[in-house]
Amino acid sequence: MRMSLLVGSVERVGRRTADDVEYCGSLARQLWNSLRALSLALPVVGKRYRWKAAVTQMLQIGVQAFPMVTLMAVCAGLILAMQGASELRRIGAIDLVVELVTIGFTRELGPLLTAIAVSGRSASSFSAEIGTMKVTEEIDALRTMGIDPVEFVLAPKYLAALVVIPCLSIFSNAFGILAGGVFMKIATGMTLGVFLRSVARTLVLRDLLFGLLKSLAFATIIVQVGCLEGLSVKGGPDAVGRSTTAAVVKSTFLVILADVAFTTLFYLTGGV
């Protein structure tokens, strides 16, 4: 009995591992196809209608997500400032809250909060849209007409995400840091000029570039996972709902996993 349970457990672990490896392979293959088709969505050199679709996606991914990203950044900035101040006040170093908030957002919170917000909005949207096209056989119709679905559906979304998610991360950094400034004004009476000079002394170009690099990686994960889940839909409308849920869960998990990898790399290379 114990042997059969052990064998069954090993089989389940092996099957799950094989499925995960296959999923990663599908992501890598789709990413390669997306990079090849990306030039067709560029302005001037690409196709006109692909570029227009990319602009529409920029509005949906970026502009419509701006209020949510801003609100999350302001709340996170206030929370980080208050939590930091409660500990730093004990050693008489409450002024270090400015450095804490500035470094925390440029290196970590700005790109991560943006990615989580966009993942919840856009990964589910991509999966639902493409999944519906798959169920209604529109994807098959595109292939029948000789149109690559990756070029037609995925490339504009990918280009849009690569443009707007780093921009949203910059706004997230700015509003999160300004929220810390509001707290310092209330808690210590620090003027805006003094606060901004302290922020300027703390900001490092390396941290900003590192955060933007993270944003590009997060954008890739969100788009690729959301679209792959949509293209993998099999069955009826209920399958679209399952793929939408899976897109949000998997993209958020992979974003956090990628963030851990980037931070570890940053630490091991002496960045911290």
N, C-alpha and C positions, 0 to 999 in steps of 0.2 A: 504493500500500500504506500509506504513511504517512498519507495523507489519510483512508483508510477507518478506520485505527486512531484518528486524531484525532476523527473523527465519532462512532465508537463510544464513545470516552471521554466526549465531551460528552453523548451520549445517556444514558449511565449516570449521570453527575453530575446531569443534569436530572431523570431519573426518580427518583433518590434524593432530590433536593431536593423534588420534588413530593410524594413519599411522606411526607417529614418534615413538610412544611407541612400535609398532610392529617391526619397524626397529631396535630399540635398543635391543629388545628381540632376534631378529635374529642374531645381532652382538654378544650378550652374549652367545647364544647357539653355534655359530660357534667358538667363542674363546675357549669355553670349549672343543669342539671336537678337536680343534687345539692343545690345551695343552695335551690332551690325546694321540694324534698322534705324538707329537713332539719327543718323545723318539725314534721313528722308524727312524728319520732322523739324529740321533746322530752318531758320528763315533764309531766304535768298537761294541757298544751294539745295534746299529740300523741296518737297512738294507743297504747293500752296495750301491745299486743304488739310494736310497733316499739321502744318504750322498753325493754322487757324484753330484746329482742334486742340493743339498744345496750349494756345492762349486761353481758350475756354477752360481747360483743365487748371491752368494757373489761377484763374479766378475762383474756381471751385475748391481747389486744394489750399490755396494761400489766403486769398482775401476773405473768404467765408470763415476760415479758421482763425483769423486774426483776433477777433474778440475773445474767443476761448483761450487762446495762447496768452494773450495779454492778462486776462484775469488770473490764470494759473500762475503766471510769473509774478504778478503783484502779491498774491497770497503767499507764494513760496518765499518771496523776498522778505515779507514781513515776518513770517514764521522763522526763517533762518536768522534774521536779525534779533528777534526777541529771544530765541533759544540761545544764541551765542552770547547776547548781552547778559542773560541770567547767570551764565558761568563766568564770563570775563569780568563782570562787575566785582566778583569776589577777590580778584587779584589786582583790581584797579586798572584794568586794561580795556575798558569799554570802547575806547577809540579804535581798537583792533576789529571791531564789528565791521567797519568799512572794508577792510582787507578781506575779512571772512566772506562777506557777501559778494564782493567783486570777483575774487578767485573762485568761489563756489559756483557762481553762475557762468563765468566765461569758460571754465574747464568742464563743468559737469551739468549743472541744473538747466542752463539755457537750452542746449541741444537735446537733452533727455526729455524735459517737459514738452518741448515742441514735438518731438517724435511720438511721444505717448498720445498727445492730443490729436495729431494728424493720423496716427494709427487707428484710433477709435473712430474717427470720422471717415477717412479715405480708404483704408484697407477694406472695411466693410462695404463701402460704396463700390469699389472696384470689383470685389467678389460678387456682389449682388448684380451689378450691371452685366458683367461678362457671363456669370452663371445663368442669368435669364436669357442672354443671347445663345448660350449653349443649349438650354432646354428648348428654346423655340427654333433651334437649328439654323440660326443666323450665322454662326461660326462656320458651319458646314457649307452654307451658301456662299460665304466669302471665299472659302477654299475652291469651291466649284467654279467661281468666276476668276480664279487665278490670283486672288488677293491674299497676301500673307496676313493672318489675323494678328500676329505680333506687330507687324508694321502698321496695320490699320488701327488697332485698339490699344496696344501696349506702349508703343514708342512715344506717342504724344503725352501719355500719362507720365512716363518715365522722365522725359525732358522737362515737363512742368514741375515735377517733384524735385528734380535736381536744381532747378532755379529758385523755387519759392521756399523750400524748407530751410536752406541756409539763411535766407532773408528773414524768415520767421524766427530763427534762432537768434539773429542779431537783435530783433525787436524784443525777444524774450529776455536777453541779457540786459538790454537797456531798461526795460520796465522793472525787472527784478532788482537791479541795482538802485534805481530811483526809489523803489519801495523801501529799501534799506535806508536811503537818505531821509525819507519821510519819518521813519522810526527814530533815526538819530536826531532829527530836528525836535521831535516831541520829547525824547528821553534826555538829551543833553543840550539842546539849544544850538546845535551845530548849524551854521549857516550853509546855504547852498554852495557858495563859492568855496568854502573850506572843504566841504564834502567832495565836490568835483575835483579839486586839486589833489585830494587824498586818493580818489579813484584813479586819476591820471598817473599818479606815482605807482599805483599797484598794478595797473594794467600792463600786461606783457604781450607783445605781438605774437609770440610763440603760443600762448594760451588761446588767443583768438583764432589763430590758424588751425590749432588742434581741434577747437570746437567746431569750426567749419568743416574740417575733414570728417569729424564724427557725423555731422549733419548729412553729408553726401552719402556716407555709408548707411545711415538710418533711412534716408530717402530710397536708396536702392532696396533695402530689405522690405520696406512697407509696400512699395509698388510691386516688386517681384512676388512676394508672398500673396498679396491680395489678388493679383491677376492669375497666379498659378492655381489658387483655390477656385477661382471662377472657371478657369479652363478645365479643371478636373471634375466639374459637376457631372454626375450621372444620375438620371432618374427624373423625377418631377419637381414641382415647386418646393416640396419639403427639403430636397437636396440643396436648393439655393440657400435656405435658411441655415442649414448645417454648415455650408461652406463659408457663409458670412461670419458665423461665430468662430469657426476655425481660423479664418483670416485674421481676426482681431487678436485672438489668443496667441497664435503662432507668431505674428509680426511683433506683438508687444514683447513676448518672451525672447525672440531673437534680437530685438533692439537692446534689451537689457543685457543679454549675453554678449553682444558686440561691444556694448559700453564697458563691460568688465574687461574684455580683451584689450580695448584701447587704453583704458586706465592702467592696466597691468603693464602694457608696453611702455606707456609714458613713465611709469614708476621705474621700470627696469633700465630705461635709457637715461635715468638721472633727471627727468623732468620735474620730479616732485622734490 
